[in-house]
Amino acid sequence: MIDKVTYLTELYTNSKGATYQCDRSSRITVEFGGYKMAFKINEFLNFKQKVDSVDLHAMIFDLSDESDFEIIEAPQANLSLKLTLCDLVNLRDLLAGAKFMLELNSLLYERIYNVPVYV
């Protein structure tokens, strides 16, 4: 779906959020948990790496109150997110889906136009 007013192209959605690519600013917009965050591609990949680095297995088996949530910083968006285990799983899915679509779009562009594109 393309929104012609804001030039946003939907990359991936799940039940908790959505990701978009802005054709004008070359930014990835993530809507999750009532927050809207915009990242340059490198910032997006760094944010995804932060989210992926959280040890979900440790959170599941740690019975202390401190392990009920994880705080993820998104300095590019000037946000600090307090995420539960379920939030982290949903955010990981959202970011992985968006990254997959970016890679797929780059691969298709490269194959169709025979131009190397790096994501």
Biopython code that builds the backbone (N, CA, C, O; Angstrom):
import numpy as np
from Bio.PDB.StructureBuilder import StructureBuilder

atoms = [
    (1, "MET", "N", (0.845, -1.166, 0.000)),
    (1, "MET", "CA", (0.000, 0.000, 0.000)),
    (1, "MET", "C", (0.898, 1.239, 0.000)),
    (1, "MET", "O", (1.872, 1.293, 0.751)),
    (2, "ILE", "N", (0.583, 2.225, -0.827)),
    (2, "ILE", "CA", (1.377, 3.443, -0.917)),
    (2, "ILE", "C", (0.511, 4.628, -0.540)),
    (2, "ILE", "O", (-0.576, 4.813, -1.087)),
    (3, "ASP", "N", (0.989, 5.421, 0.387)),
    (3, "ASP", "CA", (0.324, 6.647, 0.790)),
    (3, "ASP", "C", (0.947, 7.789, -0.006)),
    (3, "ASP", "O", (2.096, 8.152, 0.242)),
    (4, "LYS", "N", (0.213, 8.357, -0.952)),
    (4, "LYS", "CA", (0.777, 9.342, -1.873)),
    (4, "LYS", "C", (1.064, 10.680, -1.207)),
    (4, "LYS", "O", (1.889, 11.444, -1.708)),
    (5, "VAL", "N", (0.413, 10.979, -0.103)),
    (5, "VAL", "CA", (0.625, 12.254, 0.559)),
    (5, "VAL", "C", (1.968, 12.278, 1.276)),
    (5, "VAL", "O", (2.693, 13.269, 1.181)),
    (6, "THR", "N", (2.315, 11.220, 1.985)),
    (6, "THR", "CA", (3.538, 11.199, 2.774)),
    (6, "THR", "C", (4.650, 10.368, 2.149)),
    (6, "THR", "O", (5.755, 10.321, 2.688)),
    (7, "TYR", "N", (4.380, 9.714, 1.025)),
    (7, "TYR", "CA", (5.371, 8.897, 0.333)),
    (7, "TYR", "C", (5.853, 7.723, 1.179)),
    (7, "TYR", "O", (7.013, 7.321, 1.091)),
    (8, "LEU", "N", (4.963, 7.182, 1.991)),
    (8, "LEU", "CA", (5.310, 6.022, 2.811)),
    (8, "LEU", "C", (4.848, 4.743, 2.122)),
    (8, "LEU", "O", (3.716, 4.648, 1.649)),
    (9, "THR", "N", (5.746, 3.764, 2.074)),
    (9, "THR", "CA", (5.425, 2.453, 1.549)),
    (9, "THR", "C", (5.462, 1.465, 2.710)),
    (9, "THR", "O", (6.460, 1.370, 3.423)),
    (10, "GLU", "N", (4.387, 0.743, 2.890)),
    (10, "GLU", "CA", (4.322, -0.234, 3.976)),
    (10, "GLU", "C", (5.289, -1.372, 3.695)),
    (10, "GLU", "O", (5.282, -1.955, 2.611)),
    (11, "LEU", "N", (6.122, -1.680, 4.684)),
    (11, "LEU", "CA", (7.059, -2.790, 4.566)),
    (11, "LEU", "C", (6.495, -4.053, 5.186)),
    (11, "LEU", "O", (6.454, -5.105, 4.548)),
    (12, "TYR", "N", (6.057, -3.945, 6.442)),
    (12, "TYR", "CA", (5.602, -5.135, 7.170)),
    (12, "TYR", "C", (4.727, -4.688, 8.334)),
    (12, "TYR", "O", (4.984, -3.656, 8.953)),
    (13, "THR", "N", (3.699, -5.466, 8.628)),
    (13, "THR", "CA", (2.848, -5.193, 9.785)),
    (13, "THR", "C", (2.601, -6.492, 10.538)),
    (13, "THR", "O", (2.641, -7.583, 9.969)),
    (14, "ASN", "N", (2.350, -6.347, 11.816)),
    (14, "ASN", "CA", (1.846, -7.457, 12.616)),
    (14, "ASN", "C", (0.748, -6.898, 13.506)),
    (14, "ASN", "O", (0.345, -5.747, 13.338)),
    (15, "SER", "N", (0.260, -7.690, 14.443)),
    (15, "SER", "CA", (-0.876, -7.251, 15.262)),
    (15, "SER", "C", (-0.528, -6.101, 16.206)),
    (15, "SER", "O", (-1.430, -5.452, 16.735)),
    (16, "LYS", "N", (0.747, -5.838, 16.424)),
    (16, "LYS", "CA", (1.157, -4.809, 17.384)),
    (16, "LYS", "C", (1.780, -3.570, 16.760)),
    (16, "LYS", "O", (2.029, -2.592, 17.465)),
    (17, "GLY", "N", (2.039, -3.585, 15.450)),
    (17, "GLY", "CA", (2.674, -2.417, 14.863)),
    (17, "GLY", "C", (2.828, -2.515, 13.362)),
    (17, "GLY", "O", (2.323, -3.438, 12.723)),
    (18, "ALA", "N", (3.541, -1.535, 12.812)),
    (18, "ALA", "CA", (3.756, -1.474, 11.368)),
    (18, "ALA", "C", (5.086, -0.789, 11.091)),
    (18, "ALA", "O", (5.580, -0.003, 11.900)),
    (19, "THR", "N", (5.653, -1.100, 9.936)),
    (19, "THR", "CA", (6.874, -0.429, 9.490)),
    (19, "THR", "C", (6.643, 0.095, 8.079)),
    (19, "THR", "O", (5.956, -0.522, 7.265)),
    (20, "TYR", "N", (7.240, 1.255, 7.817)),
    (20, "TYR", "CA", (7.095, 1.920, 6.529)),
    (20, "TYR", "C", (8.445, 2.422, 6.056)),
    (20, "TYR", "O", (9.352, 2.657, 6.855)),
    (21, "GLN", "N", (8.565, 2.580, 4.762)),
    (21, "GLN", "CA", (9.759, 3.188, 4.177)),
    (21, "GLN", "C", (9.319, 4.491, 3.520)),
    (21, "GLN", "O", (8.381, 4.510, 2.724)),
    (22, "CYS", "N", (10.005, 5.576, 3.862)),
    (22, "CYS", "CA", (9.702, 6.874, 3.274)),
    (22, "CYS", "C", (10.602, 7.082, 2.059)),
    (22, "CYS", "O", (11.828, 7.073, 2.174)),
    (23, "ASP", "N", (9.985, 7.268, 0.901)),
    (23, "ASP", "CA", (10.741, 7.452, -0.333)),
    (23, "ASP", "C", (11.405, 8.825, -0.410)),
    (23, "ASP", "O", (12.389, 8.998, -1.128)),
    (24, "ARG", "N", (10.884, 9.779, 0.310)),
    (24, "ARG", "CA", (11.466, 11.127, 0.286)),
    (24, "ARG", "C", (12.673, 11.260, 1.197)),
    (24, "ARG", "O", (13.694, 11.821, 0.799)),
    (25, "SER", "N", (12.565, 10.751, 2.407)),
    (25, "SER", "CA", (13.642, 10.938, 3.386)),
    (25, "SER", "C", (14.559, 9.728, 3.516)),
    (25, "SER", "O", (15.558, 9.788, 4.232)),
    (26, "SER", "N", (14.237, 8.635, 2.839)),
    (26, "SER", "CA", (14.997, 7.384, 2.933)),
    (26, "SER", "C", (15.108, 6.907, 4.379)),
    (26, "SER", "O", (16.160, 6.435, 4.810)),
    (27, "ARG", "N", (14.025, 7.033, 5.106)),
    (27, "ARG", "CA", (13.982, 6.581, 6.500)),
    (27, "ARG", "C", (12.985, 5.443, 6.646)),
    (27, "ARG", "O", (12.035, 5.303, 5.876)),
    (28, "ILE", "N", (13.243, 4.643, 7.664)),
    (28, "ILE", "CA", (12.335, 3.562, 8.031)),
    (28, "ILE", "C", (11.545, 4.042, 9.241)),
    (28, "ILE", "O", (12.130, 4.434, 10.251)),
    (29, "THR", "N", (10.233, 4.013, 9.146)),
    (29, "THR", "CA", (9.370, 4.430, 10.250)),
    (29, "THR", "C", (8.794, 3.188, 10.907)),
    (29, "THR", "O", (8.245, 2.311, 10.241)),
    (30, "VAL", "N", (8.927, 3.130, 12.223)),
    (30, "VAL", "CA", (8.415, 2.007, 13.008)),
    (30, "VAL", "C", (7.331, 2.552, 13.931)),
    (30, "VAL", "O", (7.574, 3.465, 14.721)),
    (31, "GLU", "N", (6.139, 1.985, 13.822)),
    (31, "GLU", "CA", (5.049, 2.311, 14.735)),
    (31, "GLU", "C", (4.829, 1.094, 15.620)),
    (31, "GLU", "O", (4.461, 0.020, 15.144)),
    (32, "PHE", "N", (5.059, 1.281, 16.916)),
    (32, "PHE", "CA", (4.936, 0.152, 17.844)),
    (32, "PHE", "C", (4.597, 0.674, 19.230)),
    (32, "PHE", "O", (5.218, 1.622, 19.711)),
    (33, "GLY", "N", (3.621, 0.063, 19.868)),
    (33, "GLY", "CA", (3.269, 0.409, 21.239)),
    (33, "GLY", "C", (2.875, 1.859, 21.423)),
    (33, "GLY", "O", (3.150, 2.445, 22.470)),
    (34, "GLY", "N", (2.243, 2.443, 20.437)),
    (34, "GLY", "CA", (1.833, 3.841, 20.536)),
    (34, "GLY", "C", (2.926, 4.828, 20.215)),
    (34, "GLY", "O", (2.698, 6.036, 20.273)),
    (35, "TYR", "N", (4.107, 4.350, 19.878)),
    (35, "TYR", "CA", (5.228, 5.220, 19.528)),
    (35, "TYR", "C", (5.480, 5.167, 18.033)),
    (35, "TYR", "O", (5.209, 4.162, 17.375)),
    (36, "LYS", "N", (5.998, 6.258, 17.514)),
    (36, "LYS", "CA", (6.381, 6.331, 16.110)),
    (36, "LYS", "C", (7.844, 6.761, 16.074)),
    (36, "LYS", "O", (8.199, 7.832, 16.566)),
    (37, "MET", "N", (8.689, 5.912, 15.484)),
    (37, "MET", "CA", (10.128, 6.164, 15.446)),
    (37, "MET", "C", (10.596, 6.151, 13.996)),
    (37, "MET", "O", (10.197, 5.279, 13.224)),
    (38, "ALA", "N", (11.434, 7.104, 13.624)),
    (38, "ALA", "CA", (11.987, 7.147, 12.269)),
    (38, "ALA", "C", (13.495, 6.955, 12.348)),
    (38, "ALA", "O", (14.172, 7.598, 13.151)),
    (39, "PHE", "N", (14.015, 6.064, 11.507)),
    (39, "PHE", "CA", (15.432, 5.720, 11.514)),
    (39, "PHE", "C", (16.014, 5.819, 10.115)),
    (39, "PHE", "O", (15.341, 5.511, 9.131)),
    (40, "LYS", "N", (17.265, 6.248, 10.030)),
    (40, "LYS", "CA", (18.025, 6.027, 8.804)),
    (40, "LYS", "C", (18.304, 4.532, 8.759)),
    (40, "LYS", "O", (18.178, 3.856, 9.780)),
    (41, "ILE", "N", (18.678, 4.006, 7.610)),
    (41, "ILE", "CA", (18.816, 2.553, 7.467)),
    (41, "ILE", "C", (19.840, 1.980, 8.450)),
    (41, "ILE", "O", (19.594, 0.931, 9.046)),
    (42, "ASN", "N", (20.980, 2.647, 8.630)),
    (42, "ASN", "CA", (21.987, 2.138, 9.579)),
    (42, "ASN", "C", (21.474, 2.200, 11.010)),
    (42, "ASN", "O", (21.744, 1.298, 11.804)),
    (43, "GLU", "N", (20.739, 3.253, 11.347)),
    (43, "GLU", "CA", (20.162, 3.367, 12.681)),
    (43, "GLU", "C", (19.126, 2.268, 12.909)),
    (43, "GLU", "O", (19.044, 1.697, 13.997)),
    (44, "PHE", "N", (18.337, 1.979, 11.877)),
    (44, "PHE", "CA", (17.348, 0.911, 11.964)),
    (44, "PHE", "C", (18.013, -0.431, 12.240)),
    (44, "PHE", "O", (17.563, -1.191, 13.097)),
    (45, "LEU", "N", (19.089, -0.718, 11.508)),
    (45, "LEU", "CA", (19.803, -1.982, 11.701)),
    (45, "LEU", "C", (20.432, -2.052, 13.089)),
    (45, "LEU", "O", (20.443, -3.121, 13.700)),
    (46, "ASN", "N", (20.959, -0.934, 13.602)),
    (46, "ASN", "CA", (21.512, -0.902, 14.964)),
    (46, "ASN", "C", (20.419, -1.121, 16.009)),
    (46, "ASN", "O", (20.622, -1.846, 16.983)),
    (47, "PHE", "N", (19.264, -0.494, 15.803)),
    (47, "PHE", "CA", (18.147, -0.670, 16.725)),
    (47, "PHE", "C", (17.681, -2.125, 16.718)),
    (47, "PHE", "O", (17.416, -2.695, 17.776)),
    (48, "LYS", "N", (17.579, -2.724, 15.544)),
    (48, "LYS", "CA", (17.200, -4.133, 15.426)),
    (48, "LYS", "C", (18.198, -5.017, 16.165)),
    (48, "LYS", "O", (17.810, -5.961, 16.852)),
    (49, "GLN", "N", (19.477, -4.709, 16.024)),
    (49, "GLN", "CA", (20.511, -5.490, 16.707)),
    (49, "GLN", "C", (20.360, -5.381, 18.224)),
    (49, "GLN", "O", (20.542, -6.371, 18.933)),
    (50, "LYS", "N", (20.029, -4.187, 18.731)),
    (50, "LYS", "CA", (19.801, -4.015, 20.172)),
    (50, "LYS", "C", (18.644, -4.887, 20.642)),
    (50, "LYS", "O", (18.738, -5.565, 21.665)),
    (51, "VAL", "N", (17.563, -4.863, 19.892)),
    (51, "VAL", "CA", (16.383, -5.649, 20.270)),
    (51, "VAL", "C", (16.708, -7.138, 20.193)),
    (51, "VAL", "O", (16.310, -7.906, 21.069)),
    (52, "ASP", "N", (17.423, -7.547, 19.160)),
    (52, "ASP", "CA", (17.778, -8.959, 18.998)),
    (52, "ASP", "C", (18.768, -9.445, 20.056)),
    (52, "ASP", "O", (18.835, -10.643, 20.331)),
    (53, "SER", "N", (19.528, -8.539, 20.645)),
    (53, "SER", "CA", (20.546, -8.938, 21.619)),
    (53, "SER", "C", (19.971, -9.248, 22.998)),
    (53, "SER", "O", (20.680, -9.774, 23.857)),
    (54, "VAL", "N", (18.709, -8.932, 23.220)),
    (54, "VAL", "CA", (18.082, -9.238, 24.512)),
    (54, "VAL", "C", (17.902, -10.749, 24.616)),
    (54, "VAL", "O", (17.377, -11.386, 23.703)),
    (55, "ASP", "N", (18.338, -11.309, 25.726)),
    (55, "ASP", "CA", (18.265, -12.757, 25.953)),
    (55, "ASP", "C", (16.866, -13.127, 26.475)),
    (55, "ASP", "O", (16.597, -13.047, 27.673)),
    (56, "LEU", "N", (15.998, -13.526, 25.565)),
    (56, "LEU", "CA", (14.626, -13.877, 25.940)),
    (56, "LEU", "C", (14.594, -15.110, 26.835)),
    (56, "LEU", "O", (13.772, -15.192, 27.749)),
    (57, "HIS", "N", (15.469, -16.056, 26.584)),
    (57, "HIS", "CA", (15.540, -17.274, 27.396)),
    (57, "HIS", "C", (15.814, -16.922, 28.858)),
    (57, "HIS", "O", (15.187, -17.471, 29.764)),
    (58, "ALA", "N", (16.745, -16.013, 29.078)),
    (58, "ALA", "CA", (17.059, -15.590, 30.449)),
    (58, "ALA", "C", (15.871, -14.882, 31.086)),
    (58, "ALA", "O", (15.606, -15.062, 32.274)),
    (59, "MET", "N", (15.152, -14.078, 30.304)),
    (59, "MET", "CA", (13.978, -13.381, 30.842)),
    (59, "MET", "C", (12.893, -14.373, 31.268)),
    (59, "MET", "O", (12.218, -14.171, 32.277)),
    (60, "ILE", "N", (12.737, -15.422, 30.504)),
    (60, "ILE", "CA", (11.691, -16.404, 30.803)),
    (60, "ILE", "C", (11.976, -17.120, 32.118)),
    (60, "ILE", "O", (11.070, -17.322, 32.926)),
    (61, "PHE", "N", (13.223, -17.499, 32.332)),
    (61, "PHE", "CA", (13.549, -18.326, 33.491)),
    (61, "PHE", "C", (14.015, -17.554, 34.715)),
    (61, "PHE", "O", (14.212, -18.149, 35.775)),
    (62, "ASP", "N", (14.194, -16.257, 34.598)),
    (62, "ASP", "CA", (14.561, -15.433, 35.749)),
    (62, "ASP", "C", (13.275, -14.991, 36.449)),
    (62, "ASP", "O", (12.447, -14.302, 35.854)),
    (63, "LEU", "N", (13.112, -15.381, 37.692)),
    (63, "LEU", "CA", (11.877, -15.107, 38.422)),
    (63, "LEU", "C", (11.887, -13.767, 39.158)),
    (63, "LEU", "O", (10.909, -13.431, 39.825)),
    (64, "SER", "N", (12.953, -13.010, 39.054)),
    (64, "SER", "CA", (13.014, -11.725, 39.743)),
    (64, "SER", "C", (12.160, -10.688, 39.018)),
    (64, "SER", "O", (11.890, -10.806, 37.822)),
    (65, "ASP", "N", (11.748, -9.684, 39.759)),
    (65, "ASP", "CA", (10.915, -8.623, 39.183)),
    (65, "ASP", "C", (11.660, -7.824, 38.114)),
    (65, "ASP", "O", (11.042, -7.300, 37.187)),
    (66, "GLU", "N", (12.983, -7.730, 38.241)),
    (66, "GLU", "CA", (13.777, -6.955, 37.288)),
    (66, "GLU", "C", (13.746, -7.562, 35.880)),
    (66, "GLU", "O", (13.969, -6.855, 34.898)),
    (67, "SER", "N", (13.474, -8.848, 35.780)),
    (67, "SER", "CA", (13.485, -9.496, 34.465)),
    (67, "SER", "C", (12.115, -9.495, 33.794)),
    (67, "SER", "O", (11.945, -10.105, 32.739)),
    (68, "ASP", "N", (11.143, -8.822, 34.390)),
    (68, "ASP", "CA", (9.811, -8.760, 33.795)),
    (68, "ASP", "C", (9.763, -7.847, 32.571)),
    (68, "ASP", "O", (8.841, -7.930, 31.759)),
    (69, "PHE", "N", (10.750, -6.991, 32.451)),
    (69, "PHE", "CA", (10.785, -6.067, 31.316)),
    (69, "PHE", "C", (12.224, -5.737, 30.964)),
    (69, "PHE", "O", (13.143, -5.985, 31.745)),
    (70, "GLU", "N", (12.403, -5.183, 29.792)),
    (70, "GLU", "CA", (13.721, -4.744, 29.317)),
    (70, "GLU", "C", (13.562, -3.327, 28.794)),
    (70, "GLU", "O", (12.569, -3.003, 28.142)),
    (71, "ILE", "N", (14.539, -2.491, 29.082)),
    (71, "ILE", "CA", (14.517, -1.116, 28.572)),
    (71, "ILE", "C", (15.432, -1.043, 27.362)),
    (71, "ILE", "O", (16.618, -1.367, 27.436)),
    (72, "ILE", "N", (14.860, -0.614, 26.252)),
    (72, "ILE", "CA", (15.586, -0.463, 24.998)),
    (72, "ILE", "C", (15.630, 1.015, 24.659)),
    (72, "ILE", "O", (14.599, 1.684, 24.590)),
    (73, "GLU", "N", (16.824, 1.506, 24.450)),
    (73, "GLU", "CA", (17.006, 2.913, 24.074)),
    (73, "GLU", "C", (16.938, 3.065, 22.560)),
    (73, "GLU", "O", (17.508, 2.270, 21.813)),
    (74, "ALA", "N", (16.243, 4.081, 22.133)),
    (74, "ALA", "CA", (16.213, 4.471, 20.720)),
    (74, "ALA", "C", (16.605, 5.945, 20.659)),
    (74, "ALA", "O", (15.746, 6.814, 20.507)),
    (75, "PRO", "N", (17.919, 6.227, 20.779)),
    (75, "PRO", "CA", (18.341, 7.627, 20.869)),
    (75, "PRO", "C", (18.009, 8.443, 19.622)),
    (75, "PRO", "O", (17.814, 9.655, 19.712)),
    (76, "GLN", "N", (17.943, 7.792, 18.460)),
    (76, "GLN", "CA", (17.614, 8.504, 17.229)),
    (76, "GLN", "C", (16.203, 9.080, 17.311)),
    (76, "GLN", "O", (15.933, 10.161, 16.788)),
    (77, "ALA", "N", (15.312, 8.353, 17.969)),
    (77, "ALA", "CA", (13.934, 8.786, 18.113)),
    (77, "ALA", "C", (13.704, 9.460, 19.458)),
    (77, "ALA", "O", (12.578, 9.839, 19.779)),
    (78, "ASN", "N", (14.766, 9.611, 20.245)),
    (78, "ASN", "CA", (14.695, 10.236, 21.568)),
    (78, "ASN", "C", (13.684, 9.494, 22.463)),
    (78, "ASN", "O", (12.859, 10.109, 23.140)),
    (79, "LEU", "N", (13.775, 8.149, 22.444)),
    (79, "LEU", "CA", (12.845, 7.320, 23.191)),
    (79, "LEU", "C", (13.564, 6.271, 24.018)),
    (79, "LEU", "O", (14.663, 5.823, 23.692)),
    (80, "SER", "N", (12.905, 5.901, 25.091)),
    (80, "SER", "CA", (13.325, 4.791, 25.912)),
    (80, "SER", "C", (12.098, 3.894, 26.065)),
    (80, "SER", "O", (11.097, 4.311, 26.647)),
    (81, "LEU", "N", (12.169, 2.678, 25.552)),
    (81, "LEU", "CA", (11.020, 1.789, 25.560)),
    (81, "LEU", "C", (11.151, 0.757, 26.677)),
    (81, "LEU", "O", (12.183, 0.097, 26.796)),
    (82, "LYS", "N", (10.130, 0.620, 27.479)),
    (82, "LYS", "CA", (10.070, -0.394, 28.521)),
    (82, "LYS", "C", (9.203, -1.527, 27.986)),
    (82, "LYS", "O", (7.981, -1.405, 27.900)),
    (83, "LEU", "N", (9.859, -2.642, 27.624)),
    (83, "LEU", "CA", (9.183, -3.718, 26.904)),
    (83, "LEU", "C", (9.097, -4.997, 27.733)),
    (83, "LEU", "O", (10.068, -5.409, 28.367)),
    (84, "THR", "N", (7.927, -5.609, 27.716)),
    (84, "THR", "CA", (7.743, -6.906, 28.351)),
    (84, "THR", "C", (8.254, -7.980, 27.392)),
    (84, "THR", "O", (8.646, -7.682, 26.264)),
    (85, "LEU", "N", (8.248, -9.208, 27.843)),
    (85, "LEU", "CA", (8.678, -10.327, 27.012)),
    (85, "LEU", "C", (7.829, -10.413, 25.740)),
    (85, "LEU", "O", (8.367, -10.577, 24.645)),
    (86, "CYS", "N", (6.514, -10.304, 25.883)),
    (86, "CYS", "CA", (5.622, -10.357, 24.717)),
    (86, "CYS", "C", (5.880, -9.186, 23.771)),
    (86, "CYS", "O", (5.863, -9.356, 22.552)),
    (87, "ASP", "N", (6.119, -7.992, 24.332)),
    (87, "ASP", "CA", (6.446, -6.831, 23.495)),
    (87, "ASP", "C", (7.715, -7.078, 22.700)),
    (87, "ASP", "O", (7.787, -6.760, 21.513)),
    (88, "LEU", "N", (8.721, -7.649, 23.363)),
    (88, "LEU", "CA", (9.987, -7.920, 22.676)),
    (88, "LEU", "C", (9.811, -8.914, 21.538)),
    (88, "LEU", "O", (10.396, -8.743, 20.469)),
    (89, "VAL", "N", (9.018, -9.944, 21.757)),
    (89, "VAL", "CA", (8.776, -10.929, 20.701)),
    (89, "VAL", "C", (8.069, -10.267, 19.519)),
    (89, "VAL", "O", (8.435, -10.499, 18.367)),
    (90, "ASN", "N", (7.062, -9.450, 19.801)),
    (90, "ASN", "CA", (6.342, -8.764, 18.725)),
    (90, "ASN", "C", (7.207, -7.739, 18.008)),
    (90, "ASN", "O", (7.118, -7.601, 16.788)),
    (91, "LEU", "N", (8.043, -7.017, 18.750)),
    (91, "LEU", "CA", (8.932, -6.033, 18.130)),
    (91, "LEU", "C", (9.985, -6.727, 17.280)),
    (91, "LEU", "O", (10.310, -6.258, 16.190)),
    (92, "ARG", "N", (10.518, -7.839, 17.770)),
    (92, "ARG", "CA", (11.483, -8.611, 16.967)),
    (92, "ARG", "C", (10.864, -9.066, 15.651)),
    (92, "ARG", "O", (11.486, -8.967, 14.594)),
    (93, "ASP", "N", (9.637, -9.562, 15.725)),
    (93, "ASP", "CA", (8.936, -9.998, 14.515)),
    (93, "ASP", "C", (8.756, -8.830, 13.551)),
    (93, "ASP", "O", (8.983, -8.972, 12.349)),
    (94, "LEU", "N", (8.356, -7.697, 14.069)),
    (94, "LEU", "CA", (8.131, -6.511, 13.233)),
    (94, "LEU", "C", (9.417, -6.061, 12.548)),
    (94, "LEU", "O", (9.422, -5.785, 11.349)),
    (95, "LEU", "N", (10.501, -5.988, 13.309)),
    (95, "LEU", "CA", (11.780, -5.539, 12.751)),
    (95, "LEU", "C", (12.360, -6.561, 11.778)),
    (95, "LEU", "O", (12.939, -6.186, 10.759)),
    (96, "ALA", "N", (12.209, -7.851, 12.086)),
    (96, "ALA", "CA", (12.709, -8.892, 11.181)),
    (96, "ALA", "C", (11.931, -8.879, 9.864)),
    (96, "ALA", "O", (12.520, -9.041, 8.795)),
    (97, "GLY", "N", (10.627, -8.690, 9.938)),
    (97, "GLY", "CA", (9.816, -8.606, 8.728)),
    (97, "GLY", "C", (10.200, -7.411, 7.870)),
    (97, "GLY", "O", (10.274, -7.512, 6.646)),
    (98, "ALA", "N", (10.442, -6.280, 8.521)),
    (98, "ALA", "CA", (10.843, -5.076, 7.786)),
    (98, "ALA", "C", (12.206, -5.271, 7.130)),
    (98, "ALA", "O", (12.400, -4.889, 5.976)),
    (99, "LYS", "N", (13.148, -5.862, 7.858)),
    (99, "LYS", "CA", (14.478, -6.088, 7.301)),
    (99, "LYS", "C", (14.412, -7.053, 6.123)),
    (99, "LYS", "O", (15.088, -6.856, 5.114)),
    (100, "PHE", "N", (13.605, -8.086, 6.251)),
    (100, "PHE", "CA", (13.437, -9.031, 5.147)),
    (100, "PHE", "C", (12.891, -8.328, 3.908)),
    (100, "PHE", "O", (13.378, -8.552, 2.800)),
    (101, "MET", "N", (11.889, -7.484, 4.092)),
    (101, "MET", "CA", (11.305, -6.779, 2.943)),
    (101, "MET", "C", (12.308, -5.817, 2.315)),
    (101, "MET", "O", (12.337, -5.672, 1.093)),
    (102, "LEU", "N", (13.129, -5.160, 3.128)),
    (102, "LEU", "CA", (14.173, -4.282, 2.583)),
    (102, "LEU", "C", (15.171, -5.076, 1.755)),
    (102, "LEU", "O", (15.562, -4.653, 0.667)),
    (103, "GLU", "N", (15.580, -6.227, 2.272)),
    (103, "GLU", "CA", (16.518, -7.074, 1.537)),
    (103, "GLU", "C", (15.892, -7.614, 0.259)),
    (103, "GLU", "O", (16.551, -7.675, -0.779)),
    (104, "LEU", "N", (14.631, -8.003, 0.327)),
    (104, "LEU", "CA", (13.940, -8.506, -0.855)),
    (104, "LEU", "C", (13.806, -7.414, -1.916)),
    (104, "LEU", "O", (14.064, -7.652, -3.096)),
    (105, "ASN", "N", (13.403, -6.222, -1.494)),
    (105, "ASN", "CA", (13.282, -5.104, -2.437)),
    (105, "ASN", "C", (14.624, -4.777, -3.079)),
    (105, "ASN", "O", (14.685, -4.499, -4.277)),
    (106, "SER", "N", (15.699, -4.808, -2.295)),
    (106, "SER", "CA", (17.033, -4.536, -2.836)),
    (106, "SER", "C", (17.453, -5.595, -3.834)),
    (106, "SER", "O", (18.019, -5.287, -4.883)),
    (107, "LEU", "N", (17.173, -6.843, -3.501)),
    (107, "LEU", "CA", (17.519, -7.945, -4.402)),
    (107, "LEU", "C", (16.749, -7.836, -5.715)),
    (107, "LEU", "O", (17.323, -8.001, -6.792)),
    (108, "LEU", "N", (15.463, -7.562, -5.627)),
    (108, "LEU", "CA", (14.651, -7.417, -6.839)),
    (108, "LEU", "C", (15.129, -6.243, -7.692)),
    (108, "LEU", "O", (15.233, -6.357, -8.914)),
    (109, "TYR", "N", (15.418, -5.118, -7.044)),
    (109, "TYR", "CA", (15.911, -3.951, -7.771)),
    (109, "TYR", "C", (17.227, -4.272, -8.474)),
    (109, "TYR", "O", (17.438, -3.904, -9.629)),
    (110, "GLU", "N", (18.107, -4.967, -7.752)),
    (110, "GLU", "CA", (19.402, -5.344, -8.319)),
    (110, "GLU", "C", (19.228, -6.269, -9.519)),
    (110, "GLU", "O", (19.908, -6.105, -10.532)),
    (111, "ARG", "N", (18.323, -7.238, -9.412)),
    (111, "ARG", "CA", (18.119, -8.194, -10.498)),
    (111, "ARG", "C", (17.411, -7.559, -11.698)),
    (111, "ARG", "O", (17.758, -7.842, -12.845)),
    (112, "ILE", "N", (16.440, -6.720, -11.440)),
    (112, "ILE", "CA", (15.680, -6.114, -12.528)),
    (112, "ILE", "C", (16.514, -5.091, -13.288)),
    (112, "ILE", "O", (16.529, -5.083, -14.518)),
    (113, "TYR", "N", (17.217, -4.216, -12.541)),
    (113, "TYR", "CA", (17.955, -3.139, -13.160)),
    (113, "TYR", "C", (19.452, -3.417, -13.297)),
    (113, "TYR", "O", (20.199, -2.594, -13.827)),
    (114, "ASN", "N", (19.881, -4.583, -12.815)),
    (114, "ASN", "CA", (21.285, -4.994, -12.887)),
    (114, "ASN", "C", (22.214, -3.959, -12.256)),
    (114, "ASN", "O", (23.289, -3.655, -12.772)),
    (115, "VAL", "N", (21.756, -3.427, -11.112)),
    (115, "VAL", "CA", (22.522, -2.424, -10.368)),
    (115, "VAL", "C", (22.724, -2.964, -8.958)),
    (115, "VAL", "O", (21.753, -3.308, -8.285)),
    (116, "PRO", "N", (23.978, -3.044, -8.499)),
    (116, "PRO", "CA", (24.197, -3.540, -7.130)),
    (116, "PRO", "C", (23.695, -2.528, -6.081)),
    (116, "PRO", "O", (24.014, -1.341, -6.139)),
    (117, "VAL", "N", (22.910, -3.027, -5.135)),
    (117, "VAL", "CA", (22.367, -2.211, -4.043)),
    (117, "VAL", "C", (22.741, -2.912, -2.756)),
    (117, "VAL", "O", (22.603, -4.131, -2.653)),
    (118, "TYR", "N", (23.210, -2.166, -1.777)),
    (118, "TYR", "CA", (23.641, -2.761, -0.514)),
    (118, "TYR", "C", (22.763, -2.280, 0.607)),
    (118, "TYR", "O", (22.557, -1.078, 0.774)),
    (119, "VAL", "N", (22.226, -3.241, 1.402)),
    (119, "VAL", "CA", (21.416, -2.922, 2.583)),
    (119, "VAL", "C", (22.140, -3.416, 3.794)),
    (119, "VAL", "O", (21.650, -3.260, 4.913)),
]
sb = StructureBuilder()
sb.init_structure("model")
sb.init_model(0)
sb.init_chain("A")
sb.init_seg("    ")
for serial, (resi, resn, name, xyz) in enumerate(atoms, 1):
    if name == "N":
        sb.init_residue(resn, " ", resi, " ")
    sb.init_atom(name, np.array(xyz, "f"), 0.0, 1.0, " ", f" {name:<3s}", serial, name[0])
structure = sb.get_structure()
